[in-house]
Amino acid sequence: MPWLVTHISLPATLLAAIVLGGLIERASAVQTEAPEPNRSTRFGSWPEWGLGAVLVFAAASWFGLAARLSNGRFVQSVDGGVARRVTSYGADHWWWLAIPPLIAAFAIGFATLVRGSRRTALVSLSAITVVMTLLQVHTAWQLSYIDPDISTEMMIYTQTSPDVTRTMDQVTELSEQLTGGQGLEIWYDADVSWPMQWYLRDFSNKRFVGASLSSAPTAPIVMVGTDSVGRDSQYLAGYTGTELVLRWWFPEELYRDFAIAPEISPGRSAWRSEGQPHGPLDIAKSIWDGVDPEFSMDGQARLFRLVTYRDIERPLGRTDFILYVRNDLLPEFNAIRYGASD
């Protein structure tokens, strides 16, 4: 869960600072070991820079090739969704992904013979740090600016959907047109009370109706959860409803189905029922079954696209709500919703 990441990231940050600080101190110490005139033997001369450049370039080349070869084609999945599969071109050229690691291994081996294992190890660790930092920047950029409110990011996990803020912008504009402020009467039930209790905090005529409607509303706007539709339909004859996404969350089955987890109740992992064997050997087999698909090209492509681009083949979990607009105000609201001019 995102709120538990702090327990991992805080010590990891401190350990990363220790490693980086140690690398810098060690590089400075090696820099002063050789006599000043003999610059070719000092750390930081062209062999070290050359090795670092080769390693970073190899990593960048691998990511570029993986992005190209894993782009794939979309096909119908077993569960009725859409899945990405490696194309015949990608399958024929999948071996290209071995070239950058081989180049990096050759460069490290050659540098070890020429410059020694200690200097080569320092440069290799520095190159890994640069590559991982760039990957972290890429991930942070995607999380903050591309998918800030989309639950394909596990850091978000459960998120109020953009439908809510979009709807509130439209309702606020309707209220300003009709009342000159936020005086529009709005009814809402328990299913949408969070987050609507927050979004409606400045509306003076909001009304919480509890679990369901008990009488026909008179308010211009009514918001209820989809579970209330059957109970409330008798009171909403004069309204037109639109189903929207209230909140959505990361598809848990993506990782819950990875292996048997006997410490949690059946049905929440690859352990489906009480009668299913779930001993140590069964757990080990389920782990292997979870890892085995990643040895195929499609499995490797799927894992790369998930980690790098957050491509998820499973639908997001979601809870919906219904926005009801009183029919006499529907033309005005549609003008706001669809951007129609007067």
N, C-alpha and C positions, 0 to 999 in steps of 0.2 A: 504494500500500500504506500502511496506517495508520502504520507505523514510519517512513515517508518524509515524513509530513506535517510533522514537526518542521522540516524544511529549508525549508518554505514558511511555516509559521505563525510561526516565530521572527522572521524579518525583517518579515513582515506585521504582527506585533504592535508591533515597534519603529516601523515606518512609521505605523501607526495612532496610536500615542502622539504622534508628531511632528505629525500632522495635527490631532489633538484639541487638543494643547497650543497649536498655532498658531492654531486657531479661538478658543480661550479668550483668548489674548493679544490677538488682533486685535479681538475683541469688547470687551475691556477698553479698548483704545486708542480705538476708535470711541466708546465710552461717554463718554470725557472730551473729545472733540473739540468738542462743542457747548457754549455757555455754560450755566451752571447754571440760570438762569431759564427758558430755552427748552427745556423737557423734551420737547416734541413732536418735536424734531429729534434727540434722543439715541437711540442704539442701545439697544434693550431696552424701548422704549415700546410702547403697545398695537398699532401697526401691525405691528411685528416679531413680537410674541406672537401676534397674529391670523393672520399668514401662516404661522407655524410650526404653529399649531393646525389650520389648514385643510389643510396638507400632510400632517400626521400622520393627520388624520381621513380624507383622501382615500386614503391608503395602507391604513388599516384597513378602509375601505369596500371597496376593491378586493379585499383578501384575503377579506373576508366574502362578497362576491358570488362570487368564484372558488370558494370552498369550497362554496357552495350550488349553483352551476350545474354544477360538476364532480362532484358526488356520484354522479350517473348511475345506471345499472342494470347488473347483471351478466349477461353472455352467455358462451356457449361460444367459446373462442378457437380459432385455427387449429391450435395445437399440442396441443389437447385440454384445456387448462387453463381458467381463468375469467378474463375480462377485463371491465373497467368501460367502459361506453359512455355518452355524453351522451344524456340523455332528450330527447324532443321539446320539452318545456318549456324545458330548458336551451338547446337549439338555437335556439328562437324568441326567447330573451332573452339570447343570447350577447353582443349589442351593448351590453348594460349595462356590460360590463367596460371600455368606452371612456369611460364617464362620469367616473369618478374621475380618470383622467389628464387629461382635458379641463379639469376643474375646477382641478386643480393647475396646469396650464399657464396658464389664465386668471389665477389668483391670482398666479403668478410674474410674468406680463406686467404686470398692474395694479400690483403692488408695485414693479416696476422703474421704471415711469413716475412713481410717487408718491414713492418713497423712494430711488431710484437703484439702479444695478446692483450696486454693491459691498455694500451692506447686504442686498439681496435674495439675493445669492449666499451670504453668510454664514449667513443664516437657512435657506436651502435646504439647504446642506451640514449644518447642525445638525439639521434635520429628517430628512435622509437617515441621519445617524448614529444618531438615536433609533430610527428604523424598523429599521435593520439590527441595532442592539443588541437590540431586542425579538425580532427573528427569530432571532438567535443564542441568546437565552435559551430561546425555544421549542424550538429544535433540541437544545440541551444538555439541557433537561428531558426531552425524548423519548428521547434517547440514554441518559441516566443512570437514569431511573425507569420508563419505559414499555417500552423495548426494550433493557434492559441486557444480555441474553444471547440476543438474536435477531438473526440476521445480515442483517436487512433494512437494517441500518446499515453503511455502508461503513467507518466508523471501527472497527467490530468485525471485519468481514470474515470471518475464520474463528474459530469459537467452539465450545467444548465445549457441548453441548446441555443443557437443563435435565433431560433424562432421566438423565444421569450423576449429577448431585448428588441427584436424587430417589431413584435406585436405591441410591446409597451410604447415604443416610439409612435406607432400608428394610433394607439388609444390616447396617448397624451395629446397628439395633434388634434384628434377629434374633440377631446375635452376642451382644448383651448378655443376651438371654433365655436363650440356650443355654450361654454360657460365663461370663457375669457380667462381660464386658469385650469386648476386641477380639481374642479368641483363636480366632475361627471360622476354619476352614481354607477358603481360597479359592484356586482355580486360575485362571490367566489366561494368554493367549497373546500373541504379539508384536503382533498386530493391535490389541490394546487396551492394550498396555503403556504407551503414553502416551495418556491421562493417568492410567491406573490405578496406575502405579508411584507416583504422588503420592498419589492418594486412598487407597491401601492401605498407606501408609507406616507406620502405627501398628498394622497387623495382624501379629501375630507369626507366624502360620501361613500367610501368603500363599506361593504357589508359582508361579514363572514357568516355563511349560512349553515355551517356545520358539515355533517357527513353528507347531506343531500338536501335538495330543495323540499320544502314542505308546502309551498304555495306558488302560484304563478308569479313570476317576477315582473316588475315594471321598469327595471333598470335598463339603460341602453345597451350595457355590456354585461354578459354573464360568462364566467370562466369555471368549468368543471372538469374533473378527471374523466377519462374514457370509461372507467368502471362505474361512473354515476349515470351514464347515458340512459341505460335501461330504466332506472328509477326516476329520472328527471324528465324524460321525454314527454310525459303527459302535461308538464307545465310549460313547455317551450314551443308551443305551436306557432307563436308569432315571431319566432326567431330563426335565423339562418346560421348554421354552425359550420366551422372549419376545423378539421383535425390537424393539430400541430404537435411537434415534439417538445415535451417539457424538459426532459433530461435524458442523456445517453451516457453509456459507459463502455469501457474497453471490454471486448468479448472474452470473458473469463475462460471459456472452454479452450481457448487457444493455448493456455498453459496448464489448466486443471487436468486436461486429458493426457498430459505427458506421461504420467506413471501412476501406479497405485500408491495411495497415501492412506494407510490404515489408521492413522492418528485422527482422521476426520471421518465424518459419517459417510456411508455409501452414497453414491450418486454425485459426489462433489469432486471426484477424481476419476482415474481409470478403474477404480474399484466401484463397480456398478451396483452390486447387491451383496447382502450378507452371505449368500451361498457361494459367491465367487471366491476361489482360493486367493489368499492375500498374505502368504508367508514370505520369508526372506527371499527364497528363490523366485517366487512369483513377482515380488517387487523388482528384483534384478532383471527378470525377463521383460517386465513392462517398461523398465528404463531403456533396455536395448531396443524394444519395439518403438519407443519414442525417438530414439536417436537414429535408428536404421534408415528412415526416409531421407535423412540429410546426406546420405552417401550417394543419392541419385542426383542427376543434374537438376531436375525440377525441384527437389528438396533444397539443394544448395542455392538455387536461384531464389526460391521463396524465402529462405533465411536471410540472404543478402538484402533482398528488397524490403523485408520487414525491418531489419536493423538500420539500414541506410535511409530508406525512403518512407518507412511506416506503411508500406503496402500490406493491407490485411484482407484476406480473402473471405473472412467471415463477417456477417453484418454486426453492427454495433448493437448492444443491448439498449433498450429505450423504454421510456414511459411517455405516453401521449396525453394531451388534454384537448378539450374542445372550446374554441372561442365562439360564443354566440353573440350575434349582433341583431338588435331589434330591427325588424324588416323595414320600418319607416325610415331608419337611419342608414340602411344598407347602401343606397346610392352615394351618400356622403363618405361613408367609410371606404367603399370601393374606390372612390376617387383618390382617397389618401393612399390606400393600399397599392393601387396600380399606377399611381402617379398621373392620373388624369387631370387635365387643366379645366378650370371653370369655363 
